[in-house]
C-alpha cells in the first residue's frame, strides 16, 4: 500500500467517524473529524490530479472550517 492509498483510507475512516458523530449529534467533534477527513481527501484529489474530487472536498473543508470558526466565537 502506497502513501497515497494510506492517506485515502485514513481520510475515509476519519470522514466516516465524523458522519457517525453527526448522526449522534456530537458537536463540535463531528466538525473536526469532517475537517480532517475532507482535508486528507482534498490532498488526495490534488495528488491524483482529480480536480472534481479536489473541488468537492475543498468546498467541504471551507464549510467545516467556517463551522470551527463560528464554534469558537
C-alpha positions in Angstrom: 0.0 0.0 0.0 1.4 3.3 -1.1 1.4 6.6 0.9 -1.5 8.0 -1.2 -3.6 4.9 -0.5 -2.9 5.2 3.2 -4.0 8.9 3.1 -7.2 8.0 1.3 -8.0 5.2 3.7 -7.3 7.4 6.7 -9.4 10.2 5.2 -12.2 7.7 4.6 -12.1 6.3 8.2 -12.0 9.8 9.7 -14.8 11.1 7.4 -17.0 8.1 8.4 -16.3 8.8 12.1 -17.4 12.4 11.5 -20.6 11.2 9.9 -21.2 8.8 12.8 -20.6 11.6 15.3 -23.0 13.8 13.3 -25.7 11.1 13.4 -25.5 11.1 17.2 -25.2 14.9 17.4 -21.8 15.1 18.9 -20.9 18.7 18.2 -18.2 20.0 17.7 -16.3 16.8 17.5 -18.1 15.9 14.2 -16.9 19.1 12.6 -13.3 18.5 13.5 -13.4 14.9 12.2 -15.0 16.1 9.0 -12.5 18.8 8.5 -9.5 16.5 8.9 -11.0 13.7 6.7 -12.0 16.1 3.9 -8.6 17.8 4.1 -6.9 14.4 3.5 -9.3 13.7 0.6 -8.6 17.2 -0.9 -4.9 16.4 -0.7 -5.5 13.1 -2.4 -7.5 14.8 -5.2 -4.7 17.2 -5.9 -2.1 14.3 -5.8 -4.2 12.3 -8.3 -5.0 15.4 -10.5 -8.6 14.6 -9.9 -9.9 18.1 -9.8 -13.6 17.2 -9.3 -12.7 15.3 -6.2 -10.5 18.1 -5.0 -13.2 20.7 -5.6 -15.9 18.9 -3.6 -13.5 18.2 -0.7 -12.1 21.7 -0.8 -15.6 23.2 -0.5 -16.3 20.8 2.3 -13.1 21.9 4.1 -14.1 25.6 3.7 -17.6 24.8 5.2 -16.1 22.8 8.1 -13.5 25.5 8.8 -16.3 28.0 8.9 -18.1 25.8 11.4 -15.0 25.6 13.5 -14.6 29.4 13.3 -18.2 30.0 14.5 -17.9 27.3 17.2 -15.0 29.3 18.6 -17.0 32.6 18.9 
